Amino acid sequence: MTINKYFVFVPQAQEHKFDKENDVVLEKETQRQALVKQAQQEGGL
């Protein structure tokens, strides 16, 4: 934990936020890979 006169930084709180954001990124990456695979099968790429 970091403390200065302006704010208190608690890494555990950030970890939860990053986990949630990471789940969104993984979902989008999975969708992207599926679209690329579909385009390759259709001869688009």
ModelCIF file with pLDDT and N, C-alpha, C, O atoms, coordinates in Angstrom:
data_MODEL
#
_entry.id   MODEL 
#
_entity.id                         1 
_entity.type                       polymer 
_entity.pdbx_number_of_molecules   1 
#
_entity_poly.entity_id                      1 
_entity_poly.type                           'polypeptide(L)' 
_entity_poly.nstd_linkage                   no 
_entity_poly.nstd_monomer                   no 
_entity_poly.pdbx_seq_one_letter_code       MTINKYFVFVPQAQEHKFDKENDVVLEKETQRQALVKQAQQEGGL 
_entity_poly.pdbx_seq_one_letter_code_can   MTINKYFVFVPQAQEHKFDKENDVVLEKETQRQALVKQAQQEGGL 
_entity_poly.pdbx_strand_id                 A 
#
loop_
_entity_poly_seq.entity_id 
_entity_poly_seq.num 
_entity_poly_seq.mon_id 
_entity_poly_seq.hetero 
1 1  MET n 
1 2  THR n 
1 3  ILE n 
1 4  ASN n 
1 5  LYS n 
1 6  TYR n 
1 7  PHE n 
1 8  VAL n 
1 9  PHE n 
1 10 VAL n 
1 11 PRO n 
1 12 GLN n 
1 13 ALA n 
1 14 GLN n 
1 15 GLU n 
1 16 HIS n 
1 17 LYS n 
1 18 PHE n 
1 19 ASP n 
1 20 LYS n 
1 21 GLU n 
1 22 ASN n 
1 23 ASP n 
1 24 VAL n 
1 25 VAL n 
1 26 LEU n 
1 27 GLU n 
1 28 LYS n 
1 29 GLU n 
1 30 THR n 
1 31 GLN n 
1 32 ARG n 
1 33 GLN n 
1 34 ALA n 
1 35 LEU n 
1 36 VAL n 
1 37 LYS n 
1 38 GLN n 
1 39 ALA n 
1 40 GLN n 
1 41 GLN n 
1 42 GLU n 
1 43 GLY n 
1 44 GLY n 
1 45 LEU n 
#
_struct_asym.id          A 
_struct_asym.entity_id   1 
#
loop_
_ma_qa_metric.id 
_ma_qa_metric.mode 
_ma_qa_metric.name 
_ma_qa_metric.software_group_id 
_ma_qa_metric.type 
1 global pLDDT . pLDDT 
2 local  pLDDT . pLDDT 
#
_ma_qa_metric_global.metric_id      1 
_ma_qa_metric_global.metric_value   76.02 
_ma_qa_metric_global.model_id       1 
_ma_qa_metric_global.ordinal_id     1 
#
loop_
_ma_qa_metric_local.label_asym_id 
_ma_qa_metric_local.label_comp_id 
_ma_qa_metric_local.label_seq_id 
_ma_qa_metric_local.metric_id 
_ma_qa_metric_local.metric_value 
_ma_qa_metric_local.model_id 
_ma_qa_metric_local.ordinal_id 
A MET 1  2 51.00 1 1  
A THR 2  2 56.00 1 2  
A ILE 3  2 61.00 1 3  
A ASN 4  2 59.00 1 4  
A LYS 5  2 71.00 1 5  
A TYR 6  2 71.00 1 6  
A PHE 7  2 73.00 1 7  
A VAL 8  2 67.00 1 8  
A PHE 9  2 71.00 1 9  
A VAL 10 2 68.00 1 10 
A PRO 11 2 68.00 1 11 
A GLN 12 2 70.00 1 12 
A ALA 13 2 62.00 1 13 
A GLN 14 2 62.00 1 14 
A GLU 15 2 62.00 1 15 
A HIS 16 2 62.00 1 16 
A LYS 17 2 66.00 1 17 
A PHE 18 2 66.00 1 18 
A ASP 19 2 65.00 1 19 
A LYS 20 2 71.00 1 20 
A GLU 21 2 73.00 1 21 
A ASN 22 2 74.00 1 22 
A ASP 23 2 79.00 1 23 
A VAL 24 2 79.00 1 24 
A VAL 25 2 81.00 1 25 
A LEU 26 2 85.00 1 26 
A GLU 27 2 88.00 1 27 
A LYS 28 2 90.00 1 28 
A GLU 29 2 90.00 1 29 
A THR 30 2 91.00 1 30 
A GLN 31 2 93.00 1 31 
A ARG 32 2 91.00 1 32 
A GLN 33 2 92.00 1 33 
A ALA 34 2 93.00 1 34 
A LEU 35 2 92.00 1 35 
A VAL 36 2 91.00 1 36 
A LYS 37 2 91.00 1 37 
A GLN 38 2 91.00 1 38 
A ALA 39 2 89.00 1 39 
A GLN 40 2 89.00 1 40 
A GLN 41 2 89.00 1 41 
A GLU 42 2 89.00 1 42 
A GLY 43 2 85.00 1 43 
A GLY 44 2 59.00 1 44 
A LEU 45 2 55.00 1 45 
#
loop_
_atom_site.group_PDB 
_atom_site.id 
_atom_site.type_symbol 
_atom_site.label_atom_id 
_atom_site.label_alt_id 
_atom_site.label_comp_id 
_atom_site.label_asym_id 
_atom_site.label_entity_id 
_atom_site.label_seq_id 
_atom_site.pdbx_PDB_ins_code 
_atom_site.Cartn_x 
_atom_site.Cartn_y 
_atom_site.Cartn_z 
_atom_site.occupancy 
_atom_site.B_iso_or_equiv 
_atom_site.pdbx_formal_charge 
_atom_site.auth_seq_id 
_atom_site.auth_comp_id 
_atom_site.auth_asym_id 
_atom_site.auth_atom_id 
_atom_site.pdbx_PDB_model_num 
ATOM 1   N N  . MET A 1 1  ? 0.849   -1.171  0.000   1.00 51.00 ? 1  MET A N  1 
ATOM 2   C CA . MET A 1 1  ? 0.000   0.000   0.000   1.00 51.00 ? 1  MET A CA 1 
ATOM 3   C C  . MET A 1 1  ? 0.897   1.237   0.000   1.00 51.00 ? 1  MET A C  1 
ATOM 4   O O  . MET A 1 1  ? 1.880   1.301   0.738   1.00 51.00 ? 1  MET A O  1 
ATOM 5   N N  . THR A 1 2  ? 0.551   2.208   -0.827  1.00 56.00 ? 2  THR A N  1 
ATOM 6   C CA . THR A 1 2  ? 1.304   3.452   -0.906  1.00 56.00 ? 2  THR A CA 1 
ATOM 7   C C  . THR A 1 2  ? 0.435   4.585   -0.372  1.00 56.00 ? 2  THR A C  1 
ATOM 8   O O  . THR A 1 2  ? -0.737  4.696   -0.732  1.00 56.00 ? 2  THR A O  1 
ATOM 9   N N  . ILE A 1 3  ? 1.000   5.413   0.471   1.00 61.00 ? 3  ILE A N  1 
ATOM 10  C CA . ILE A 1 3  ? 0.252   6.532   1.047   1.00 61.00 ? 3  ILE A CA 1 
ATOM 11  C C  . ILE A 1 3  ? 1.047   7.804   0.807   1.00 61.00 ? 3  ILE A C  1 
ATOM 12  O O  . ILE A 1 3  ? 2.248   7.853   1.070   1.00 61.00 ? 3  ILE A O  1 
ATOM 13  N N  . ASN A 1 4  ? 0.386   8.813   0.316   1.00 59.00 ? 4  ASN A N  1 
ATOM 14  C CA . ASN A 1 4  ? 0.965   10.153  0.316   1.00 59.00 ? 4  ASN A CA 1 
ATOM 15  C C  . ASN A 1 4  ? -0.144  11.119  0.716   1.00 59.00 ? 4  ASN A C  1 
ATOM 16  O O  . ASN A 1 4  ? -1.244  10.671  1.041   1.00 59.00 ? 4  ASN A O  1 
ATOM 17  N N  . LYS A 1 5  ? 0.100   12.409  0.704   1.00 71.00 ? 5  LYS A N  1 
ATOM 18  C CA . LYS A 1 5  ? -0.909  13.325  1.234   1.00 71.00 ? 5  LYS A CA 1 
ATOM 19  C C  . LYS A 1 5  ? -2.114  13.482  0.300   1.00 71.00 ? 5  LYS A C  1 
ATOM 20  O O  . LYS A 1 5  ? -3.111  14.082  0.701   1.00 71.00 ? 5  LYS A O  1 
ATOM 21  N N  . TYR A 1 6  ? -2.054  12.955  -0.946  1.00 71.00 ? 6  TYR A N  1 
ATOM 22  C CA . TYR A 1 6  ? -3.162  13.114  -1.872  1.00 71.00 ? 6  TYR A CA 1 
ATOM 23  C C  . TYR A 1 6  ? -4.032  11.874  -2.022  1.00 71.00 ? 6  TYR A C  1 
ATOM 24  O O  . TYR A 1 6  ? -5.235  11.993  -2.253  1.00 71.00 ? 6  TYR A O  1 
ATOM 25  N N  . PHE A 1 7  ? -3.455  10.705  -1.895  1.00 73.00 ? 7  PHE A N  1 
ATOM 26  C CA . PHE A 1 7  ? -4.257  9.501   -2.107  1.00 73.00 ? 7  PHE A CA 1 
ATOM 27  C C  . PHE A 1 7  ? -3.640  8.295   -1.421  1.00 73.00 ? 7  PHE A C  1 
ATOM 28  O O  . PHE A 1 7  ? -2.484  8.311   -0.998  1.00 73.00 ? 7  PHE A O  1 
ATOM 29  N N  . VAL A 1 8  ? -4.454  7.244   -1.325  1.00 67.00 ? 8  VAL A N  1 
ATOM 30  C CA . VAL A 1 8  ? -3.994  5.951   -0.816  1.00 67.00 ? 8  VAL A CA 1 
ATOM 31  C C  . VAL A 1 8  ? -4.169  4.959   -1.946  1.00 67.00 ? 8  VAL A C  1 
ATOM 32  O O  . VAL A 1 8  ? -5.266  4.808   -2.485  1.00 67.00 ? 8  VAL A O  1 
ATOM 33  N N  . PHE A 1 9  ? -3.098  4.288   -2.303  1.00 71.00 ? 9  PHE A N  1 
ATOM 34  C CA . PHE A 1 9  ? -3.143  3.300   -3.379  1.00 71.00 ? 9  PHE A CA 1 
ATOM 35  C C  . PHE A 1 9  ? -3.144  1.909   -2.767  1.00 71.00 ? 9  PHE A C  1 
ATOM 36  O O  . PHE A 1 9  ? -2.228  1.545   -2.029  1.00 71.00 ? 9  PHE A O  1 
ATOM 37  N N  . VAL A 1 10 ? -4.192  1.125   -3.080  1.00 68.00 ? 10 VAL A N  1 
ATOM 38  C CA . VAL A 1 10 ? -4.304  -0.232  -2.561  1.00 68.00 ? 10 VAL A CA 1 
ATOM 39  C C  . VAL A 1 10 ? -4.254  -1.183  -3.750  1.00 68.00 ? 10 VAL A C  1 
ATOM 40  O O  . VAL A 1 10 ? -5.227  -1.272  -4.500  1.00 68.00 ? 10 VAL A O  1 
ATOM 41  N N  . PRO A 1 11 ? -3.150  -1.894  -3.942  1.00 68.00 ? 11 PRO A N  1 
ATOM 42  C CA . PRO A 1 11 ? -2.985  -2.767  -5.108  1.00 68.00 ? 11 PRO A CA 1 
ATOM 43  C C  . PRO A 1 11 ? -4.076  -3.827  -5.257  1.00 68.00 ? 11 PRO A C  1 
ATOM 44  O O  . PRO A 1 11 ? -4.437  -4.169  -6.383  1.00 68.00 ? 11 PRO A O  1 
ATOM 45  N N  . GLN A 1 12 ? -4.614  -4.358  -4.148  1.00 70.00 ? 12 GLN A N  1 
ATOM 46  C CA . GLN A 1 12 ? -5.640  -5.386  -4.243  1.00 70.00 ? 12 GLN A CA 1 
ATOM 47  C C  . GLN A 1 12 ? -6.882  -4.865  -4.961  1.00 70.00 ? 12 GLN A C  1 
ATOM 48  O O  . GLN A 1 12 ? -7.519  -5.605  -5.709  1.00 70.00 ? 12 GLN A O  1 
ATOM 49  N N  . ALA A 1 13 ? -7.225  -3.614  -4.742  1.00 62.00 ? 13 ALA A N  1 
ATOM 50  C CA . ALA A 1 13 ? -8.390  -3.025  -5.411  1.00 62.00 ? 13 ALA A CA 1 
ATOM 51  C C  . ALA A 1 13 ? -8.143  -2.948  -6.913  1.00 62.00 ? 13 ALA A C  1 
ATOM 52  O O  . ALA A 1 13 ? -9.058  -3.181  -7.702  1.00 62.00 ? 13 ALA A O  1 
ATOM 53  N N  . GLN A 1 14 ? -6.929  -2.627  -7.313  1.00 62.00 ? 14 GLN A N  1 
ATOM 54  C CA . GLN A 1 14 ? -6.583  -2.552  -8.725  1.00 62.00 ? 14 GLN A CA 1 
ATOM 55  C C  . GLN A 1 14 ? -6.574  -3.937  -9.361  1.00 62.00 ? 14 GLN A C  1 
ATOM 56  O O  . GLN A 1 14 ? -6.970  -4.086  -10.517 1.00 62.00 ? 14 GLN A O  1 
ATOM 57  N N  . GLU A 1 15 ? -6.132  -4.948  -8.627  1.00 62.00 ? 15 GLU A N  1 
ATOM 58  C CA . GLU A 1 15 ? -6.098  -6.308  -9.168  1.00 62.00 ? 15 GLU A CA 1 
ATOM 59  C C  . GLU A 1 15 ? -7.480  -6.745  -9.612  1.00 62.00 ? 15 GLU A C  1 
ATOM 60  O O  . GLU A 1 15 ? -7.631  -7.334  -10.682 1.00 62.00 ? 15 GLU A O  1 
ATOM 61  N N  . HIS A 1 16 ? -8.491  -6.463  -8.800  1.00 62.00 ? 16 HIS A N  1 
ATOM 62  C CA . HIS A 1 16 ? -9.860  -6.855  -9.148  1.00 62.00 ? 16 HIS A CA 1 
ATOM 63  C C  . HIS A 1 16 ? -10.301 -6.150  -10.425 1.00 62.00 ? 16 HIS A C  1 
ATOM 64  O O  . HIS A 1 16 ? -10.932 -6.760  -11.288 1.00 62.00 ? 16 HIS A O  1 
ATOM 65  N N  . LYS A 1 17 ? -9.971  -4.866  -10.546 1.00 66.00 ? 17 LYS A N  1 
ATOM 66  C CA . LYS A 1 17 ? -10.334 -4.107  -11.741 1.00 66.00 ? 17 LYS A CA 1 
ATOM 67  C C  . LYS A 1 17 ? -9.631  -4.685  -12.972 1.00 66.00 ? 17 LYS A C  1 
ATOM 68  O O  . LYS A 1 17 ? -10.249 -4.834  -14.027 1.00 66.00 ? 17 LYS A O  1 
ATOM 69  N N  . PHE A 1 18 ? -8.342  -5.009  -12.839 1.00 66.00 ? 18 PHE A N  1 
ATOM 70  C CA . PHE A 1 18 ? -7.597  -5.557  -13.961 1.00 66.00 ? 18 PHE A CA 1 
ATOM 71  C C  . PHE A 1 18 ? -8.120  -6.929  -14.363 1.00 66.00 ? 18 PHE A C  1 
ATOM 72  O O  . PHE A 1 18 ? -8.148  -7.255  -15.550 1.00 66.00 ? 18 PHE A O  1 
ATOM 73  N N  . ASP A 1 19 ? -8.534  -7.737  -13.390 1.00 65.00 ? 19 ASP A N  1 
ATOM 74  C CA . ASP A 1 19 ? -9.098  -9.051  -13.703 1.00 65.00 ? 19 ASP A CA 1 
ATOM 75  C C  . ASP A 1 19 ? -10.351 -8.902  -14.549 1.00 65.00 ? 19 ASP A C  1 
ATOM 76  O O  . ASP A 1 19 ? -10.547 -9.639  -15.515 1.00 65.00 ? 19 ASP A O  1 
ATOM 77  N N  . LYS A 1 20 ? -11.199 -7.947  -14.184 1.00 71.00 ? 20 LYS A N  1 
ATOM 78  C CA . LYS A 1 20 ? -12.437 -7.729  -14.928 1.00 71.00 ? 20 LYS A CA 1 
ATOM 79  C C  . LYS A 1 20 ? -12.125 -7.250  -16.348 1.00 71.00 ? 20 LYS A C  1 
ATOM 80  O O  . LYS A 1 20 ? -12.728 -7.717  -17.314 1.00 71.00 ? 20 LYS A O  1 
ATOM 81  N N  . GLU A 1 21 ? -11.173 -6.307  -16.465 1.00 73.00 ? 21 GLU A N  1 
ATOM 82  C CA . GLU A 1 21 ? -10.780 -5.809  -17.783 1.00 73.00 ? 21 GLU A CA 1 
ATOM 83  C C  . GLU A 1 21 ? -10.125 -6.913  -18.607 1.00 73.00 ? 21 GLU A C  1 
ATOM 84  O O  . GLU A 1 21 ? -10.329 -6.987  -19.819 1.00 73.00 ? 21 GLU A O  1 
ATOM 85  N N  . ASN A 1 22 ? -9.350  -7.756  -17.966 1.00 74.00 ? 22 ASN A N  1 
ATOM 86  C CA . ASN A 1 22 ? -8.680  -8.848  -18.654 1.00 74.00 ? 22 ASN A CA 1 
ATOM 87  C C  . ASN A 1 22 ? -9.698  -9.822  -19.231 1.00 74.00 ? 22 ASN A C  1 
ATOM 88  O O  . ASN A 1 22 ? -9.503  -10.340 -20.330 1.00 74.00 ? 22 ASN A O  1 
ATOM 89  N N  . ASP A 1 23 ? -10.787 -10.077 -18.498 1.00 79.00 ? 23 ASP A N  1 
ATOM 90  C CA . ASP A 1 23 ? -11.838 -10.959 -18.998 1.00 79.00 ? 23 ASP A CA 1 
ATOM 91  C C  . ASP A 1 23 ? -12.452 -10.393 -20.277 1.00 79.00 ? 23 ASP A C  1 
ATOM 92  O O  . ASP A 1 23 ? -12.735 -11.141 -21.212 1.00 79.00 ? 23 ASP A O  1 
ATOM 93  N N  . VAL A 1 24 ? -12.660 -9.085  -20.323 1.00 79.00 ? 24 VAL A N  1 
ATOM 94  C CA . VAL A 1 24 ? -13.222 -8.438  -21.511 1.00 79.00 ? 24 VAL A CA 1 
ATOM 95  C C  . VAL A 1 24 ? -12.251 -8.569  -22.678 1.00 79.00 ? 24 VAL A C  1 
ATOM 96  O O  . VAL A 1 24 ? -12.667 -8.859  -23.799 1.00 79.00 ? 24 VAL A O  1 
ATOM 97  N N  . VAL A 1 25 ? -10.963 -8.357  -22.424 1.00 81.00 ? 25 VAL A N  1 
ATOM 98  C CA . VAL A 1 25 ? -9.940  -8.464  -23.473 1.00 81.00 ? 25 VAL A CA 1 
ATOM 99  C C  . VAL A 1 25 ? -9.893  -9.889  -24.007 1.00 81.00 ? 25 VAL A C  1 
ATOM 100 O O  . VAL A 1 25 ? -9.819  -10.097 -25.218 1.00 81.00 ? 25 VAL A O  1 
ATOM 101 N N  . LEU A 1 26 ? -9.936  -10.870 -23.113 1.00 85.00 ? 26 LEU A N  1 
ATOM 102 C CA . LEU A 1 26 ? -9.895  -12.261 -23.552 1.00 85.00 ? 26 LEU A CA 1 
ATOM 103 C C  . LEU A 1 26 ? -11.123 -12.603 -24.400 1.00 85.00 ? 26 LEU A C  1 
ATOM 104 O O  . LEU A 1 26 ? -11.016 -13.323 -25.393 1.00 85.00 ? 26 LEU A O  1 
ATOM 105 N N  . GLU A 1 27 ? -12.272 -12.090 -24.010 1.00 88.00 ? 27 GLU A N  1 
ATOM 106 C CA . GLU A 1 27 ? -13.501 -12.344 -24.780 1.00 88.00 ? 27 GLU A CA 1 
ATOM 107 C C  . GLU A 1 27 ? -13.397 -11.723 -26.171 1.00 88.00 ? 27 GLU A C  1 
ATOM 108 O O  . GLU A 1 27 ? -13.767 -12.351 -27.163 1.00 88.00 ? 27 GLU A O  1 
ATOM 109 N N  . LYS A 1 28 ? -12.897 -10.498 -26.243 1.00 90.00 ? 28 LYS A N  1 
ATOM 110 C CA . LYS A 1 28 ? -12.747 -9.831  -27.543 1.00 90.00 ? 28 LYS A CA 1 
ATOM 111 C C  . LYS A 1 28 ? -11.720 -10.548 -28.408 1.00 90.00 ? 28 LYS A C  1 
ATOM 112 O O  . LYS A 1 28 ? -11.909 -10.671 -29.618 1.00 90.00 ? 28 LYS A O  1 
ATOM 113 N N  . GLU A 1 29 ? -10.631 -11.024 -27.801 1.00 90.00 ? 29 GLU A N  1 
ATOM 114 C CA . GLU A 1 29 ? -9.606  -11.749 -28.551 1.00 90.00 ? 29 GLU A CA 1 
ATOM 115 C C  . GLU A 1 29 ? -10.185 -13.053 -29.097 1.00 90.00 ? 29 GLU A C  1 
ATOM 116 O O  . GLU A 1 29 ? -9.893  -13.431 -30.232 1.00 90.00 ? 29 GLU A O  1 
ATOM 117 N N  . THR A 1 30 ? -10.993 -13.734 -28.308 1.00 91.00 ? 30 THR A N  1 
ATOM 118 C CA . THR A 1 30 ? -11.632 -14.973 -28.765 1.00 91.00 ? 30 THR A CA 1 
ATOM 119 C C  . THR A 1 30 ? -12.551 -14.688 -29.947 1.00 91.00 ? 30 THR A C  1 
ATOM 120 O O  . THR A 1 30 ? -12.562 -15.440 -30.922 1.00 91.00 ? 30 THR A O  1 
ATOM 121 N N  . GLN A 1 31 ? -13.324 -13.602 -29.865 1.00 93.00 ? 31 GLN A N  1 
ATOM 122 C CA . GLN A 1 31 ? -14.203 -13.222 -30.975 1.00 93.00 ? 31 GLN A CA 1 
ATOM 123 C C  . GLN A 1 31 ? -13.382 -12.885 -32.219 1.00 93.00 ? 31 GLN A C  1 
ATOM 124 O O  . GLN A 1 31 ? -13.752 -13.270 -33.328 1.00 93.00 ? 31 GLN A O  1 
ATOM 125 N N  . ARG A 1 32 ? -12.272 -12.170 -32.038 1.00 91.00 ? 32 ARG A N  1 
ATOM 126 C CA . ARG A 1 32 ? -11.420 -11.789 -33.166 1.00 91.00 ? 32 ARG A CA 1 
ATOM 127 C C  . ARG A 1 32 ? -10.848 -13.026 -33.847 1.00 91.00 ? 32 ARG A C  1 
ATOM 128 O O  . ARG A 1 32 ? -10.836 -13.118 -35.074 1.00 91.00 ? 32 ARG A O  1 
ATOM 129 N N  . GLN A 1 33 ? -10.375 -13.974 -33.044 1.00 92.00 ? 33 GLN A N  1 
ATOM 130 C CA . GLN A 1 33 ? -9.806  -15.186 -33.613 1.00 92.00 ? 33 GLN A CA 1 
ATOM 131 C C  . GLN A 1 33 ? -10.861 -15.977 -34.383 1.00 92.00 ? 33 GLN A C  1 
ATOM 132 O O  . GLN A 1 33 ? -10.565 -16.541 -35.437 1.00 92.00 ? 33 GLN A O  1 
ATOM 133 N N  . ALA A 1 34 ? -12.082 -16.022 -33.867 1.00 93.00 ? 34 ALA A N  1 
ATOM 134 C CA . ALA A 1 34 ? -13.150 -16.733 -34.558 1.00 93.00 ? 34 ALA A CA 1 
ATOM 135 C C  . ALA A 1 34 ? -13.459 -16.062 -35.898 1.00 93.00 ? 34 ALA A C  1 
ATOM 136 O O  . ALA A 1 34 ? -13.677 -16.746 -36.898 1.00 93.00 ? 34 ALA A O  1 
ATOM 137 N N  . LEU A 1 35 ? -13.477 -14.734 -35.919 1.00 92.00 ? 35 LEU A N  1 
ATOM 138 C CA . LEU A 1 35 ? -13.744 -14.013 -37.172 1.00 92.00 ? 35 LEU A CA 1 
ATOM 139 C C  . LEU A 1 35 ? -12.621 -14.217 -38.184 1.00 92.00 ? 35 LEU A C  1 
ATOM 140 O O  . LEU A 1 35 ? -12.883 -14.364 -39.378 1.00 92.00 ? 35 LEU A O  1 
ATOM 141 N N  . VAL A 1 36 ? -11.378 -14.226 -37.720 1.00 91.00 ? 36 VAL A N  1 
ATOM 142 C CA . VAL A 1 36 ? -10.242 -14.459 -38.619 1.00 91.00 ? 36 VAL A CA 1 
ATOM 143 C C  . VAL A 1 36 ? -10.339 -15.863 -39.212 1.00 91.00 ? 36 VAL A C  1 
ATOM 144 O O  . VAL A 1 36 ? -10.150 -16.051 -40.414 1.00 91.00 ? 36 VAL A O  1 
ATOM 145 N N  . LYS A 1 37 ? -10.634 -16.842 -38.363 1.00 91.00 ? 37 LYS A N  1 
ATOM 146 C CA . LYS A 1 37 ? -10.757 -18.220 -38.830 1.00 91.00 ? 37 LYS A CA 1 
ATOM 147 C C  . LYS A 1 37 ? -11.879 -18.350 -39.859 1.00 91.00 ? 37 LYS A C  1 
ATOM 148 O O  . LYS A 1 37 ? -11.728 -19.037 -40.870 1.00 91.00 ? 37 LYS A O  1 
ATOM 149 N N  . GLN A 1 38 ? -12.998 -17.689 -39.593 1.00 91.00 ? 38 GLN A N  1 
ATOM 150 C CA . GLN A 1 38 ? -14.136 -17.727 -40.519 1.00 91.00 ? 38 GLN A CA 1 
ATOM 151 C C  . GLN A 1 38 ? -13.744 -17.094 -41.855 1.00 91.00 ? 38 GLN A C  1 
ATOM 152 O O  . GLN A 1 38 ? -14.064 -17.632 -42.916 1.00 91.00 ? 38 GLN A O  1 
ATOM 153 N N  . ALA A 1 39 ? -13.056 -15.961 -41.805 1.00 89.00 ? 39 ALA A N  1 
ATOM 154 C CA . ALA A 1 39 ? -12.645 -15.279 -43.035 1.00 89.00 ? 39 ALA A CA 1 
ATOM 155 C C  . ALA A 1 39 ? -11.662 -16.146 -43.814 1.00 89.00 ? 39 ALA A C  1 
ATOM 156 O O  . ALA A 1 39 ? -11.722 -16.190 -45.042 1.00 89.00 ? 39 ALA A O  1 
ATOM 157 N N  . GLN A 1 40 ? -10.761 -16.835 -43.121 1.00 89.00 ? 40 GLN A N  1 
ATOM 158 C CA . GLN A 1 40 ? -9.809  -17.696 -43.797 1.00 89.00 ? 40 GLN A CA 1 
ATOM 159 C C  . GLN A 1 40 ? -10.530 -18.857 -44.482 1.00 89.00 ? 40 GLN A C  1 
ATOM 160 O O  . GLN A 1 40 ? -10.183 -19.237 -45.601 1.00 89.00 ? 40 GLN A O  1 
ATOM 161 N N  . GLN A 1 41 ? -11.524 -19.412 -43.811 1.00 89.00 ? 41 GLN A N  1 
ATOM 162 C CA . GLN A 1 41 ? -12.274 -20.531 -44.395 1.00 89.00 ? 41 GLN A CA 1 
ATOM 163 C C  . GLN A 1 41 ? -13.073 -20.101 -45.623 1.00 89.00 ? 41 GLN A C  1 
ATOM 164 O O  . GLN A 1 41 ? -13.267 -20.873 -46.563 1.00 89.00 ? 41 GLN A O  1 
ATOM 165 N N  . GLU A 1 42 ? -13.529 -18.853 -45.590 1.00 89.00 ? 42 GLU A N  1 
ATOM 166 C CA . GLU A 1 42 ? -14.310 -18.332 -46.714 1.00 89.00 ? 42 GLU A CA 1 
ATOM 167 C C  . GLU A 1 42 ? -13.404 -17.788 -47.819 1.00 89.00 ? 42 GLU A C  1 
ATOM 168 O O  . GLU A 1 42 ? -13.892 -17.380 -48.873 1.00 89.00 ? 42 GLU A O  1 
ATOM 169 N N  . GLY A 1 43 ? -12.106 -17.779 -47.590 1.00 85.00 ? 43 GLY A N  1 
ATOM 170 C CA . GLY A 1 43 ? -11.169 -17.290 -48.586 1.00 85.00 ? 43 GLY A CA 1 
ATOM 171 C C  . GLY A 1 43 ? -10.986 -15.797 -48.571 1.00 85.00 ? 43 GLY A C  1 
ATOM 172 O O  . GLY A 1 43 ? -10.477 -15.235 -49.541 1.00 85.00 ? 43 GLY A O  1 
ATOM 173 N N  . GLY A 1 44 ? -11.383 -15.130 -47.506 1.00 59.00 ? 44 GLY A N  1 
ATOM 174 C CA . GLY A 1 44 ? -11.275 -13.682 -47.400 1.00 59.00 ? 44 GLY A CA 1 
ATOM 175 C C  . GLY A 1 44 ? -9.857  -13.214 -47.149 1.00 59.00 ? 44 GLY A C  1 
ATOM 176 O O  . GLY A 1 44 ? -9.507  -12.082 -47.481 1.00 59.00 ? 44 GLY A O  1 
ATOM 177 N N  . LEU A 1 45 ? -9.030  -14.084 -46.559 1.00 55.00 ? 45 LEU A N  1 
ATOM 178 C CA . LEU A 1 45 ? -7.649  -13.684 -46.264 1.00 55.00 ? 45 LEU A CA 1 
ATOM 179 C C  . LEU A 1 45 ? -6.676  -14.623 -46.943 1.00 55.00 ? 45 LEU A C  1 
ATOM 180 O O  . LEU A 1 45 ? -5.464  -14.453 -46.815 1.00 55.00 ? 45 LEU A O  1 
#
